[in-house]
Amino acid sequence: MLPLLLDVMEKDQGILSAAALKMPVITNTIIKRLQKAALADLSQVRQDMRQRGMKVYEERKTRLGVEVEFLCRGYHHKLSVLWGLVEAESEQRSYTYLGFDISDKRGNIN
């Protein structure tokens, strides 16, 4: 999901850079902070996957979500993730990277 999150951030950065924002420096700083954290996580995940003998060899975006085929210790597996879960996970990670606690049951961002 991290590559998808990075794609979204790159697209959003392009859209926001074309917009007439009142505080573009802050917006770009936030996106760069998110990208840096996501890239660090992605690097760690790739290292962990190599150590565990895992490799993603095909990823497809479909109308319903993302389908991934991967190799794990010599066995081939398929995984499908719906767009709703991709979006929720990306949002959760983004809040975490920014240091926000969204676990407050009243809906307040701390």
DSSP file (Angstrom, degrees, kcal/mol; ACC not computed):
  #  RESIDUE AA STRUCTURE BP1 BP2  ACC     N-H-->O    O-->H-N    N-H-->O    O-->H-N    TCO  KAPPA ALPHA  PHI   PSI    X-CA   Y-CA   Z-CA
    1    1 A M     >        0   0    0      0, 0.0     4,-2.4     0, 0.0     5,-0.2   0.000 360.0 360.0 360.0 -23.0    0.0    0.0    0.0
    2    2 A L  H  >  +     0   0    0      1,-0.2     4,-2.5     2,-0.2     5,-0.2   0.903 360.0  51.9 -61.9 -41.9    3.0    2.3    0.5
    3    3 A P  H  > S+     0   0    0      0, 0.0     4,-2.1     0, 0.0    -1,-0.2   0.896 110.5  50.0 -61.0 -35.7    3.6    2.7   -3.2
    4    4 A L  H  > S+     0   0    0      2,-0.2     4,-2.2     1,-0.2    -2,-0.2   0.909 109.7  50.6 -66.6 -41.1    0.0    3.6   -3.7
    5    5 A L  H  X S+     0   0    0     -4,-2.4     4,-2.4     1,-0.2    -1,-0.2   0.913 110.2  49.9 -61.6 -43.0    0.2    6.2   -0.9
    6    6 A L  H  X S+     0   0    0     -4,-2.5     4,-2.3     1,-0.2    -1,-0.2   0.886 109.1  52.3 -63.9 -38.6    3.3    7.7   -2.5
    7    7 A D  H  X S+     0   0    0     -4,-2.1     4,-2.3     2,-0.2    -2,-0.2   0.919 109.8  48.8 -61.3 -43.6    1.5    7.9   -5.9
    8    8 A V  H  X S+     0   0    0     -4,-2.2     4,-2.9     1,-0.2    -2,-0.2   0.915 111.1  49.4 -63.5 -43.8   -1.4    9.7   -4.3
    9    9 A M  H  X S+     0   0    0     -4,-2.4     4,-2.6     2,-0.2    -1,-0.2   0.902 110.5  50.6 -63.2 -40.5    0.9   12.2   -2.5
   10   10 A E  H  X S+     0   0    0     -4,-2.3     4,-1.8     2,-0.2    -1,-0.2   0.921 112.8  45.9 -62.9 -43.8    2.8   12.9   -5.8
   11   11 A K  H  X S+     0   0    0     -4,-2.3     4,-2.2     2,-0.2    -2,-0.2   0.927 113.4  49.0 -64.8 -45.2   -0.5   13.5   -7.6
   12   12 A D  H  X S+     0   0    0     -4,-2.9     4,-3.0     1,-0.2     5,-0.2   0.889 108.3  54.1 -62.3 -39.0   -1.8   15.7   -4.8
   13   13 A Q  H  X S+     0   0    0     -4,-2.6     4,-2.2     1,-0.2    -1,-0.2   0.905 108.8  49.1 -62.4 -40.5    1.5   17.7   -4.8
   14   14 A G  H  X S+     0   0    0     -4,-1.8     4,-1.1     2,-0.2    -1,-0.2   0.908 113.0  46.6 -63.7 -42.5    1.1   18.4   -8.5
   15   15 A I  H  X S+     0   0    0     -4,-2.2     4,-0.8     1,-0.2     3,-0.3   0.926 114.6  46.7 -65.2 -44.9   -2.5   19.5   -8.1
   16   16 A L  H  < S+     0   0    0     -4,-3.0     3,-0.4     1,-0.2     5,-0.3   0.833 107.0  56.7 -69.9 -31.8   -1.7   21.7   -5.1
   17   17 A S  H  < S+     0   0    0     -4,-2.2    -1,-0.2     1,-0.2    -2,-0.2   0.799 107.9  49.4 -70.2 -25.3    1.4   23.3   -6.8
   18   18 A A  H  < S+     0   0    0     -4,-1.1    -1,-0.2    -3,-0.3    -2,-0.2   0.657  99.3  86.3 -83.4 -16.5   -0.9   24.4   -9.7
   19   19 A A  S  < S-     0   0    0     -4,-0.8     2,-1.5    -3,-0.4    -3,-0.0  -0.466  88.2-114.9 -84.4 156.6   -3.4   25.9   -7.2
   20   20 A A        -     0   0    0     -2,-0.1     2,-0.2     3,-0.0    -3,-0.1  -0.661  47.0-178.7 -89.8  82.0   -3.3   29.4   -5.9
   21   21 A L        -     0   0    0     -2,-1.5    -5,-0.0    -5,-0.3     0, 0.0  -0.517  32.3-141.7 -84.3 150.4   -2.7   28.5   -2.2
   22   22 A K  S    S+     0   0    0      1,-0.2    -1,-0.1    -2,-0.2    -2,-0.0   0.794 101.9  26.1 -77.4 -29.9   -2.4   31.1    0.5
   23   23 A M     >  +     0   0    0      1,-0.1     4,-1.8     2,-0.1     3,-0.3  -0.537  69.2 157.6-132.9  67.9    0.3   29.0    2.3
   24   24 A P  H  > S+     0   0    0      0, 0.0     4,-2.6     0, 0.0     5,-0.2   0.811  71.9  59.7 -65.7 -29.7    2.0   26.9   -0.3
   25   25 A V  H  > S+     0   0    0      2,-0.2     4,-2.1     1,-0.2     5,-0.1   0.921 107.2  45.6 -65.1 -43.2    5.2   26.4    1.8
   26   26 A I  H  > S+     0   0    0     -3,-0.3     4,-2.3     2,-0.2    -1,-0.2   0.928 113.3  49.8 -65.2 -45.2    3.4   24.8    4.6
   27   27 A T  H  X S+     0   0    0     -4,-1.8     4,-2.2     1,-0.2    -2,-0.2   0.928 113.0  45.9 -60.3 -46.6    1.4   22.5    2.3
   28   28 A N  H  X S+     0   0    0     -4,-2.6     4,-2.6     1,-0.2    -1,-0.2   0.867 110.8  53.9 -65.4 -36.3    4.5   21.4    0.4
   29   29 A T  H  X S+     0   0    0     -4,-2.1     4,-2.2    -5,-0.2    -1,-0.2   0.908 108.7  48.8 -64.0 -42.2    6.4   20.8    3.7
   30   30 A I  H  X S+     0   0    0     -4,-2.3     4,-2.3     2,-0.2    -2,-0.2   0.932 112.7  47.1 -63.9 -45.9    3.6   18.6    5.0
   31   31 A I  H  X S+     0   0    0     -4,-2.2     4,-2.7     1,-0.2    -2,-0.2   0.916 112.1  49.9 -64.1 -42.3    3.5   16.5    1.7
   32   32 A K  H  X S+     0   0    0     -4,-2.6     4,-2.5     2,-0.2    -1,-0.2   0.882 109.8  51.6 -63.6 -37.1    7.3   16.2    1.8
   33   33 A R  H  X S+     0   0    0     -4,-2.2     4,-2.1     2,-0.2    -1,-0.2   0.912 111.2  47.6 -64.5 -42.6    7.2   15.0    5.4
   34   34 A L  H  X S+     0   0    0     -4,-2.3     4,-2.6     2,-0.2    -2,-0.2   0.921 112.6  49.0 -62.8 -44.5    4.6   12.4    4.5
   35   35 A Q  H  X S+     0   0    0     -4,-2.7     4,-2.7     1,-0.2     5,-0.2   0.912 110.1  50.9 -62.6 -43.4    6.7   11.3    1.5
   36   36 A K  H  X S+     0   0    0     -4,-2.5     4,-1.9     1,-0.2    -1,-0.2   0.915 113.1  45.3 -61.6 -43.9    9.9   11.0    3.6
   37   37 A A  H  X S+     0   0    0     -4,-2.1     4,-2.2     2,-0.2    -2,-0.2   0.910 114.0  48.6 -67.1 -42.5    8.1    8.9    6.2
   38   38 A A  H  X S+     0   0    0     -4,-2.6     4,-2.7     1,-0.2    -2,-0.2   0.892 111.0  50.5 -66.2 -39.5    6.4    6.7    3.6
   39   39 A L  H  X S+     0   0    0     -4,-2.7     4,-2.3     2,-0.2    -1,-0.2   0.885 109.6  50.8 -65.0 -38.6    9.7    6.1    1.8
   40   40 A A  H  X S+     0   0    0     -4,-1.9     4,-1.9    -5,-0.2    -2,-0.2   0.923 112.8  46.1 -64.0 -44.0   11.5    5.2    5.0
   41   41 A D  H  X S+     0   0    0     -4,-2.2     4,-2.8     2,-0.2    -2,-0.2   0.914 111.4  52.1 -63.1 -43.2    8.7    2.7    5.8
   42   42 A L  H  X S+     0   0    0     -4,-2.7     4,-2.5     1,-0.2    -2,-0.2   0.899 108.2  51.1 -61.9 -41.5    8.8    1.3    2.2
   43   43 A S  H  X S+     0   0    0     -4,-2.3     4,-2.0     2,-0.2    -1,-0.2   0.918 112.5  46.3 -61.3 -43.5   12.6    0.8    2.4
   44   44 A Q  H  X S+     0   0    0     -4,-1.9     4,-2.6     2,-0.2    -2,-0.2   0.903 111.8  50.7 -66.7 -41.5   12.2   -1.1    5.7
   45   45 A V  H  X S+     0   0    0     -4,-2.8     4,-2.7     2,-0.2    -2,-0.2   0.915 110.1  49.9 -63.2 -43.0    9.3   -3.2    4.3
   46   46 A R  H  X S+     0   0    0     -4,-2.5     4,-2.2     2,-0.2    -1,-0.2   0.902 111.5  48.8 -63.0 -40.3   11.3   -4.2    1.3
   47   47 A Q  H  X S+     0   0    0     -4,-2.0     4,-2.1     2,-0.2    -2,-0.2   0.924 112.3  48.4 -63.9 -44.5   14.2   -5.2    3.4
   48   48 A D  H  X S+     0   0    0     -4,-2.6     4,-1.5     1,-0.2    -2,-0.2   0.893 110.5  51.8 -62.4 -40.6   12.0   -7.2    5.7
   49   49 A M  H  <>S+     0   0    0     -4,-2.7     5,-3.0     2,-0.2     4,-0.4   0.916 108.5  50.6 -63.7 -42.9   10.4   -8.9    2.7
   50   50 A R  H ><5S+     0   0    0     -4,-2.2     3,-1.1     1,-0.2    -1,-0.2   0.918 109.6  50.8 -60.4 -43.0   13.8   -9.9    1.3
   51   51 A Q  H 3<5S+     0   0    0     -4,-2.1    -1,-0.2     1,-0.3    -2,-0.2   0.805 112.7  46.6 -64.9 -29.3   14.8  -11.4    4.6
   52   52 A R  T 3<5S-     0   0    0     -4,-1.5    -1,-0.3    -3,-0.2    -2,-0.2   0.375 117.1-110.7 -94.8   3.5   11.6  -13.4    4.7
   53   53 A G  T < 5 +     0   0    0     -3,-1.1    20,-2.2    -4,-0.4    21,-0.4   0.857  69.8 141.6  72.9  35.4   11.9  -14.6    1.1
   54   54 A M  E   < +A   72   0A   0     -5,-3.0     2,-0.3    18,-0.2    -1,-0.2  -0.861  23.2 173.6-112.8 145.4    9.0  -12.6   -0.2
   55   55 A K  E     -A   71   0A   0     16,-2.3    16,-3.1    -2,-0.4     2,-0.6  -0.935  25.5-142.1-151.7 127.3    8.6  -10.8   -3.5
   56   56 A V  E     +A   70   0A   0     -2,-0.3    14,-0.2    14,-0.3     3,-0.1  -0.780  25.2 170.8 -83.7 124.1    5.7   -9.0   -5.2
   57   57 A Y  E     +     0   0A   0     12,-2.1     2,-0.3    -2,-0.6    13,-0.2   0.526  60.9  28.0-115.5  -8.1    5.9   -9.8   -8.9
   58   58 A E  E     +A   69   0A   0     11,-1.6    11,-2.8     2,-0.0     2,-0.4  -0.950  54.4 179.6-154.5 135.8    2.6   -8.3  -10.2
   59   59 A E  E     -A   68   0A   0     -2,-0.3     2,-0.4     9,-0.2     9,-0.2  -0.997   8.0-175.6-135.5 128.7    0.3   -5.6   -9.1
   60   60 A R  E     -A   67   0A   0      7,-3.0     7,-3.0    -2,-0.4     2,-0.6  -0.985  17.8-145.9-127.6 134.5   -2.9   -4.6  -10.9
   61   61 A K  E     +A   66   0A   0     -2,-0.4     5,-0.2     5,-0.2     2,-0.2  -0.873  29.2 178.4 -94.5 127.0   -5.3   -1.8  -10.2
   62   62 A T        -     0   0    0      3,-3.7    -2,-0.0    -2,-0.6     0, 0.0  -0.612  46.3 -95.1-118.7-179.7   -8.8   -2.8  -11.0
   63   63 A R  S    S+     0   0    0     -2,-0.2    20,-0.1     1,-0.2     3,-0.1   0.836 125.4  39.8 -63.9 -32.7  -12.2   -1.2  -10.7
   64   64 A L  S    S-     0   0    0      1,-0.1    19,-2.1    18,-0.1    20,-0.3   0.731 126.5 -70.7 -91.6 -25.3  -12.8   -2.8   -7.3
   65   65 A G  E     - B   0  82A   0     17,-0.3    -3,-3.7    18,-0.1     2,-0.4  -0.915  68.8 -35.8 170.1-144.1   -9.3   -2.4   -5.8
   66   66 A V  E     -AB  61  81A   0     15,-2.9    15,-2.8    -2,-0.3     2,-0.5  -0.953  39.6-160.7-120.2 134.1   -5.7   -3.7   -6.1
   67   67 A E  E     -AB  60  80A   0     -7,-3.0    -7,-3.0    -2,-0.4     2,-0.4  -0.960  11.9-172.0-114.8 132.3   -4.7   -7.3   -6.9
   68   68 A V  E     -AB  59  79A   0     11,-3.1    11,-2.5    -2,-0.5     2,-0.5  -0.972  12.4-161.4-127.0 136.5   -1.2   -8.4   -6.0
   69   69 A E  E     +AB  58  78A   0    -11,-2.8   -12,-2.1    -2,-0.4   -11,-1.6  -0.970  24.6 170.0-113.9 133.6    0.6  -11.6   -6.9
   70   70 A F  E     -AB  56  77A   0      7,-2.3     7,-2.8    -2,-0.5     2,-0.5  -0.950  32.2-126.8-144.5 161.7    3.6  -12.5   -4.7
   71   71 A L  E     -AB  55  76A   0    -16,-3.1   -16,-2.3    -2,-0.3     2,-0.4  -0.920  23.0-178.7-109.9 129.6    6.1  -15.2   -3.9
   72   72 A C  E >  S-AB  54  75A   0      3,-2.9     3,-1.8    -2,-0.5   -18,-0.2  -0.926  71.7 -29.9-134.5 109.7    6.6  -16.3   -0.4
   73   73 A R  T 3  S-     0   0    0    -20,-2.2   -19,-0.1    -2,-0.4     3,-0.1   0.865 127.0 -44.5  52.1  42.3    9.1  -19.0    0.4
   74   74 A G  T 3  S+     0   0    0    -21,-0.4     2,-0.4     1,-0.3    -1,-0.3   0.336 117.0 108.8  90.6  -7.5    8.6  -20.6   -3.0
   75   75 A Y  E <   -B   72   0A   0     -3,-1.8    -3,-2.9     0, 0.0     2,-0.4  -0.852  62.8-133.5-107.3 139.7    4.8  -20.5   -3.0
   76   76 A H  E     +B   71   0A   0     -2,-0.4     2,-0.3    -5,-0.2    -5,-0.2  -0.742  29.0 178.4 -91.5 136.3    2.8  -18.2   -5.2
   77   77 A H  E     -B   70   0A   0     -7,-2.8    -7,-2.3    -2,-0.4     2,-0.4  -0.927  18.6-146.8-134.7 157.8   -0.1  -16.3   -3.6
   78   78 A K  E     -B   69   0A   0     -2,-0.3     2,-0.4    -9,-0.2    -9,-0.2  -0.960  12.8-173.2-124.1 145.6   -2.7  -13.7   -4.7
   79   79 A L  E     -B   68   0A   0    -11,-2.5   -11,-3.1    -2,-0.4     2,-0.4  -0.997   5.3-164.6-139.7 132.7   -4.2  -10.9   -2.6
   80   80 A S  E     -B   67   0A   0     -2,-0.4     2,-0.4   -13,-0.2   -13,-0.2  -0.969   5.3-172.8-118.1 134.0   -7.0   -8.5   -3.4
   81   81 A V  E     -B   66   0A   0    -15,-2.8   -15,-2.9    -2,-0.4     2,-0.1  -0.993  21.6-128.4-128.1 127.0   -7.6   -5.3   -1.5
   82   82 A L  E >>  -B   65   0A   0     -2,-0.4     4,-2.0   -17,-0.2     3,-0.7  -0.371  23.7-116.0 -71.8 151.5  -10.7   -3.2   -2.0
   83   83 A W  H 3> S+     0   0    0    -19,-2.1     4,-2.9     1,-0.2     5,-0.2   0.838 113.4  61.7 -57.6 -34.9  -10.2    0.6   -2.7
   84   84 A G  H 3> S+     0   0    0    -20,-0.3     4,-2.3     1,-0.2    -1,-0.2   0.898 106.7  44.2 -60.0 -40.6  -12.0    1.4    0.6
   85   85 A L  H <> S+     0   0    0     -3,-0.7     4,-2.8     2,-0.2     5,-0.3   0.888 112.1  52.7 -71.0 -39.5   -9.4   -0.4    2.6
   86   86 A V  H  X S+     0   0    0     -4,-2.0     4,-2.3     1,-0.2    -2,-0.2   0.933 112.5  45.8 -59.4 -45.8   -6.6    1.1    0.6
   87   87 A E  H  X S+     0   0    0     -4,-2.9     4,-2.4     2,-0.2    -2,-0.2   0.921 113.9  47.5 -64.4 -45.4   -8.0    4.6    1.2
   88   88 A A  H  X S+     0   0    0     -4,-2.3     4,-2.5    -5,-0.2    -2,-0.2   0.913 114.0  47.0 -64.2 -43.2   -8.6    4.0    5.0
   89   89 A E  H  X S+     0   0    0     -4,-2.8     4,-2.6     2,-0.2    -1,-0.2   0.900 112.5  49.9 -65.7 -41.1   -5.1    2.5    5.5
   90   90 A S  H  X S+     0   0    0     -4,-2.3     4,-2.2    -5,-0.3    -2,-0.2   0.910 112.4  47.4 -63.7 -42.6   -3.5    5.4    3.5
   91   91 A E  H  X S+     0   0    0     -4,-2.4     4,-2.3     2,-0.2    -2,-0.2   0.924 112.0  49.8 -64.7 -44.8   -5.3    7.9    5.6
   92   92 A Q  H  X S+     0   0    0     -4,-2.5     4,-2.3     1,-0.2    -2,-0.2   0.932 112.1  47.5 -60.3 -46.9   -4.4    6.2    8.9
   93   93 A R  H  X S+     0   0    0     -4,-2.6     4,-2.9     1,-0.2    -1,-0.2   0.897 109.8  53.7 -62.6 -39.8   -0.8    6.1    7.9
   94   94 A S  H  X S+     0   0    0     -4,-2.2     4,-1.7     2,-0.2    -1,-0.2   0.925 109.7  47.0 -61.9 -45.1   -0.8    9.7    6.9
   95   95 A Y  H  <>S+     0   0    0     -4,-2.3     5,-2.8     2,-0.2     4,-0.5   0.910 113.0  49.9 -61.7 -41.8   -2.2   10.8   10.2
   96   96 A T  H ><5S+     0   0    0     -4,-2.3     3,-1.3     1,-0.2    -2,-0.2   0.923 108.4  52.0 -63.1 -44.9    0.4    8.7   12.0
   97   97 A Y  H 3<5S+     0   0    0     -4,-2.9    -1,-0.2     1,-0.3    -2,-0.2   0.847 110.3  49.4 -60.0 -34.0    3.2   10.1   10.0
   98   98 A L  T 3<5S-     0   0    0     -4,-1.7    -1,-0.3    -5,-0.2    -2,-0.2   0.519 119.2-112.1 -84.3  -4.6    2.1   13.6   10.9
   99   99 A G  T < 5 +     0   0    0     -3,-1.3     2,-0.4    -4,-0.5    -3,-0.2   0.686  67.2 144.1  85.1  18.3    1.9   12.7   14.6
  100  100 A F      < -     0   0    0     -5,-2.8     2,-0.7    -6,-0.2    -1,-0.3  -0.734  43.0-145.5 -92.1 139.8   -1.9   12.9   14.9
  101  101 A D        +     0   0    0     -2,-0.4     9,-1.9     1,-0.1     3,-0.4  -0.907  22.3 172.0-102.4 109.2   -3.8   10.5   17.1
  102  102 A I        +     0   0    0     -2,-0.7    -1,-0.1     1,-0.2     5,-0.1   0.170  52.9  98.6-103.0  18.8   -7.2    9.8   15.5
  103  103 A S        +     0   0    0      3,-0.0     2,-0.3     4,-0.0    -1,-0.2   0.507  46.8 122.8 -82.9  -3.3   -8.2    7.0   17.9
  104  104 A D    >   -     0   0    0      4,-0.4     3,-1.7    -3,-0.4     4,-0.0  -0.441  58.8-146.8 -61.5 120.8  -10.3    9.4   19.9
  105  105 A K  T 3  S+     0   0    0     -2,-0.3    -1,-0.2     1,-0.3    -3,-0.0   0.646  92.7  65.9 -68.8 -15.0  -13.8    7.9   19.9
  106  106 A R  T 3  S-     0   0    0      2,-0.1    -1,-0.3     1,-0.0     3,-0.1   0.518 115.9-109.9 -84.9  -4.0  -15.5   11.3   19.8
  107  107 A G  S <  S+     0   0    0     -3,-1.7     2,-0.3     1,-0.3    -2,-0.1   0.527  72.3 138.6  90.5   4.9  -14.1   12.0   16.4
  108  108 A N        -     0   0    0      2,-0.0     2,-0.6     1,-0.0    -4,-0.4  -0.647  51.2-133.2 -84.7 140.7  -11.7   14.7   17.5
  109  109 A I              0   0    0     -2,-0.3    -7,-0.2     1,-0.1    -9,-0.0  -0.840 360.0 360.0 -91.5 122.7   -8.2   14.8   16.1
  110  110 A N              0   0    0     -9,-1.9    -1,-0.1    -2,-0.6    -8,-0.1   0.433 360.0 360.0 -94.0 360.0   -5.6   15.2   18.9
